[in-house]
């Protein structure tokens, strides 16, 4: 199922293995005591693996990100209760052009490892060239089981690509390029041109959305500017 349409470029698909209803196509995450979906019942090896980790799960999904697809800059869990949650990724199919971007760094989540993410930090994901990136994504509650699993976690600095900081002249030039694309009628291309800057440069949180708002304001397109102004706090979880 494709879900969270505002958060993505298209090409992001998920099916649930553990959720609140047992139906695989229910993929909107919420706090719950999950049950097995009909899909997980047909996957005995995956069921055994999930059980072996000793975690208290909130939600578990299979997630596919197609080539030339993006999860735009966003923050998760803002709609959940105050309980601490963590997210684990197990790459099943991956490639070197796919990456998680957070805190001004790109990290390729290589196969053979469990990767932990705190999604309350601003982040995004991309799969530039393909093939499909497929991950087992486990949202779980922070407890002793998670602490035991992650007590020896490490991150090799060689796996982290630090992104260059964007300068004001660069941002001015990027906005001019987007404006030229917009005047030629390539509206979606102009928006995506600016959205993709998150994956190549270190920018303040939400700066790409501010650039899009500024772009539409400069063209006198107040409705589109207002739409993106309203979208920014939704994606960044500040509503």
Backbone torsions as a table, in degrees:
resi	resn	phi	psi	omega
1	UNK	NA	139.7	172.1
2	UNK	-89.5	129.0	-175.7
3	UNK	-142.7	167.3	179.6
4	UNK	56.7	54.8	-173.8
5	UNK	-58.2	-37.3	179.5
6	UNK	-65.4	-24.6	-173.6
7	UNK	-83.2	-6.9	-167.7
8	UNK	-142.4	164.8	-179.8
9	UNK	-85.2	-9.0	-163.5
10	UNK	102.2	149.4	-178.3
11	UNK	96.7	6.2	177.2
12	UNK	-108.3	120.9	-174.7
13	UNK	-133.5	138.6	179.6
14	UNK	-138.0	152.0	169.2
15	UNK	-134.8	140.2	-175.6
16	UNK	-89.3	141.7	173.7
17	UNK	-105.8	-34.8	171.9
18	UNK	-130.2	128.0	177.2
19	UNK	-158.2	-166.7	-174.1
20	UNK	-88.3	-9.2	-174.9
21	UNK	-120.9	-20.2	-174.8
22	UNK	85.9	1.2	179.3
23	UNK	-99.9	122.1	-174.5
24	UNK	-59.6	-29.1	-175.9
25	UNK	-83.5	-1.7	171.8
26	UNK	-84.0	105.5	-169.2
27	UNK	-125.8	6.3	176.7
28	UNK	-84.3	114.1	-170.1
29	UNK	-70.4	139.1	175.1
30	UNK	-152.8	161.1	175.1
31	UNK	-64.1	134.8	179.9
32	UNK	-170.3	166.6	164.6
33	UNK	-96.6	100.2	-165.8
34	UNK	-74.5	159.4	173.9
35	UNK	-121.5	160.9	177.5
36	UNK	-68.0	139.0	173.4
37	UNK	-86.1	167.7	178.6
38	UNK	-63.3	-25.2	177.9
39	UNK	-70.8	-45.7	-179.0
40	UNK	-62.9	-31.9	179.3
41	UNK	-62.9	-19.1	178.4
42	UNK	-97.4	8.7	-175.9
43	UNK	-128.2	71.6	-173.9
44	UNK	-60.7	-36.0	-179.4
45	UNK	-67.1	-40.8	178.4
46	UNK	-67.6	-40.6	177.0
47	UNK	-59.2	-44.2	179.9
48	UNK	-64.5	-41.5	178.8
49	UNK	-61.7	-47.3	-179.0
50	UNK	-60.9	-41.3	179.2
51	UNK	-65.0	-34.4	-174.9
52	UNK	-69.3	-21.2	-175.7
53	UNK	-76.6	-18.9	177.7
54	UNK	68.3	34.3	-177.4
55	UNK	-103.2	155.6	170.8
56	UNK	-97.0	103.0	-173.8
57	UNK	-82.1	149.1	168.1
58	UNK	-102.5	-42.3	-176.1
59	UNK	-160.2	143.4	175.2
60	UNK	-135.3	134.7	-176.7
61	UNK	-136.5	156.6	159.7
62	UNK	-96.2	129.9	-175.7
63	UNK	-127.3	128.8	179.6
64	UNK	-117.8	130.0	175.8
65	UNK	-118.5	116.4	-175.3
66	UNK	-75.3	165.8	174.9
67	UNK	-58.8	147.6	-179.1
68	UNK	55.9	41.6	-180.0
69	UNK	-127.0	153.8	-173.7
70	UNK	-140.8	141.2	160.3
71	UNK	-97.8	113.4	-174.0
72	UNK	-65.5	161.1	178.0
73	UNK	-48.4	125.2	-178.3
74	UNK	-161.2	174.7	175.6
75	UNK	-133.3	136.6	-178.4
76	UNK	-105.3	170.6	172.7
77	UNK	76.8	-1.1	-176.8
78	UNK	-64.0	-23.3	-178.3
79	UNK	-88.2	-3.6	-177.1
80	UNK	-90.8	173.5	179.5
81	UNK	-74.6	-176.4	-173.3
82	UNK	-78.4	-0.4	178.6
83	UNK	-64.7	142.5	-179.9
84	UNK	-73.5	130.8	178.0
85	UNK	-121.7	152.7	174.2
86	UNK	-135.1	159.3	179.5
87	UNK	-124.3	133.1	176.5
88	UNK	-114.7	136.6	175.7
89	UNK	-113.8	131.5	169.3
90	UNK	-117.1	105.0	178.7
91	UNK	-66.1	127.8	176.9
92	UNK	-102.7	-42.8	174.0
93	UNK	-134.4	127.7	-176.4
94	UNK	-149.3	176.4	177.6
95	UNK	-154.8	161.8	-172.3
96	UNK	-69.9	-12.9	179.2
97	UNK	-92.8	2.2	176.6
98	UNK	-98.7	143.7	-174.6
99	UNK	-157.9	154.6	165.2
100	UNK	-96.4	138.3	177.8
101	UNK	-121.5	125.5	177.9
102	UNK	-158.6	144.2	176.4
103	UNK	58.4	32.2	179.4
104	UNK	74.7	22.6	-179.5
105	UNK	-137.3	146.0	173.0
106	UNK	-104.9	132.0	179.3
107	UNK	-129.3	120.6	172.2
108	UNK	-82.9	119.0	179.6
109	UNK	-83.5	97.5	-175.1
110	UNK	-74.2	155.1	177.0
111	UNK	-68.0	158.3	177.9
112	UNK	90.1	2.5	-178.2
113	UNK	-134.6	155.0	165.2
114	UNK	-93.8	132.7	-179.5
115	UNK	-114.8	130.0	180.0
116	UNK	-102.0	136.7	-180.0
117	UNK	-134.1	136.2	168.7
118	UNK	-97.1	100.6	-172.6
119	UNK	-73.2	-0.9	173.6
120	UNK	-74.4	-11.9	171.0
121	UNK	-84.6	143.5	179.1
122	UNK	-60.8	133.2	-176.9
123	UNK	-156.8	168.3	174.4
124	UNK	-155.2	171.6	-180.0
125	UNK	-140.3	151.9	179.2
126	UNK	-143.8	151.6	170.0
127	UNK	-132.8	99.9	-169.1
128	UNK	-77.2	-49.4	-169.0
129	UNK	-114.7	-21.2	-178.1
130	UNK	88.4	177.4	6.4
131	UNK	-70.1	-168.9	179.4
132	UNK	-51.9	143.9	169.6
133	UNK	-100.6	122.6	179.9
134	UNK	-122.8	123.5	-179.5
135	UNK	-123.8	148.0	163.6
136	UNK	-90.1	118.1	-174.2
137	UNK	-112.1	121.1	-175.4
138	UNK	-117.1	109.9	173.0
139	UNK	-92.1	125.4	-174.5
140	UNK	-139.9	164.4	178.7
141	UNK	-87.7	140.9	178.7
142	UNK	-71.4	119.1	178.5
143	UNK	-152.0	-170.8	-177.9
144	UNK	-63.3	-33.9	179.2
145	UNK	-63.2	-42.6	177.6
146	UNK	-67.6	-39.3	179.2
147	UNK	-61.6	-41.1	178.6
148	UNK	-65.6	-41.0	-177.4
149	UNK	-65.6	-33.2	-172.3
150	UNK	-107.4	7.3	-172.8
151	UNK	-65.1	-24.6	-179.9
152	UNK	-110.7	24.4	-176.6
153	UNK	-66.4	148.0	178.5
154	UNK	-141.0	159.4	172.0
155	UNK	-138.1	114.8	178.8
156	UNK	-73.0	126.7	-177.4
157	UNK	-60.4	-24.3	178.8
158	UNK	-68.6	-16.1	179.0
159	UNK	-85.6	-5.1	-174.9
160	UNK	-109.0	125.9	174.5
161	UNK	-104.1	112.6	178.8
162	UNK	-76.3	128.2	-177.9
163	UNK	-86.8	141.7	-179.8
164	UNK	-66.9	144.3	178.0
165	UNK	-70.6	138.8	178.5
166	UNK	-79.7	138.9	176.6
167	UNK	-98.9	161.8	179.2
168	UNK	-62.7	-42.8	176.0
169	UNK	-58.6	-37.5	177.3
170	UNK	-63.3	-45.1	-179.0
171	UNK	-63.6	-37.7	176.9
172	UNK	-63.2	-41.4	179.7
173	UNK	-67.7	-41.3	178.7
174	UNK	-61.8	-41.2	-179.9
175	UNK	-67.0	-37.4	177.3
176	UNK	-64.0	-41.0	178.2
177	UNK	-62.2	-44.7	178.9
178	UNK	-63.1	-37.6	179.1
179	UNK	-65.1	-40.4	177.1
180	UNK	-62.7	-41.9	177.3
181	UNK	-62.2	-41.1	-179.5
182	UNK	-64.5	-42.0	-179.0
183	UNK	-67.2	-24.9	176.1
184	UNK	-82.7	-3.7	178.0
185	UNK	97.0	4.0	-178.8
186	UNK	-93.3	70.3	-172.5
187	UNK	-66.4	-50.9	-179.6
188	UNK	-62.4	-39.3	179.4
189	UNK	-63.2	-40.0	179.3
190	UNK	-63.6	-44.4	179.0
191	UNK	-62.1	-46.9	-177.1
192	UNK	-67.9	-31.6	176.4
193	UNK	-58.1	-43.0	179.9
194	UNK	-76.0	-40.2	-179.2
195	UNK	-61.1	-34.5	-176.3
196	UNK	-74.3	-10.5	178.0
197	UNK	-62.5	-26.9	179.1
198	UNK	-58.5	-25.8	-174.5
199	UNK	-93.8	-3.6	-178.1
200	UNK	-122.8	-16.9	-176.3
201	UNK	-141.5	153.9	173.3
202	UNK	-83.2	121.5	-179.1
203	UNK	-130.6	154.9	172.3
204	UNK	-58.9	150.6	-179.5
205	UNK	-53.2	127.8	176.0
206	UNK	79.7	3.4	-176.7
207	UNK	-61.8	-36.1	-179.9
208	UNK	-63.2	-34.5	178.1
209	UNK	-70.6	-36.5	175.8
210	UNK	-64.0	-36.7	178.1
211	UNK	-64.4	-39.3	179.1
212	UNK	-67.5	-42.6	176.8
213	UNK	-58.6	-47.3	-179.8
214	UNK	-61.3	-38.8	178.6
215	UNK	-59.9	-50.0	-178.5
216	UNK	-67.6	-35.6	177.5
217	UNK	-63.6	-38.7	-178.9
218	UNK	-66.7	-24.1	179.6
219	UNK	-95.6	4.0	-179.9
220	UNK	71.1	22.6	-178.6
221	UNK	-101.9	78.3	-171.1
222	UNK	-66.9	-33.6	-178.4
223	UNK	-64.5	-45.2	179.2
224	UNK	-66.8	-38.4	177.7
225	UNK	-61.4	-43.9	-180.0
226	UNK	-64.7	-37.6	179.6
227	UNK	-62.5	-45.3	-180.0
228	UNK	-72.1	-31.5	176.4
229	UNK	-63.4	-36.6	178.1
230	UNK	-77.3	-29.7	-178.8
231	UNK	-71.7	-35.0	-175.8
232	UNK	-54.3	-52.3	-179.2
233	UNK	-66.9	-26.3	176.4
234	UNK	-66.0	-47.6	-178.2
235	UNK	-69.0	-35.4	-177.9
236	UNK	-90.2	2.2	175.4
237	UNK	66.3	33.9	-178.6
238	UNK	-111.0	11.6	179.0
239	UNK	-74.8	NA	NA
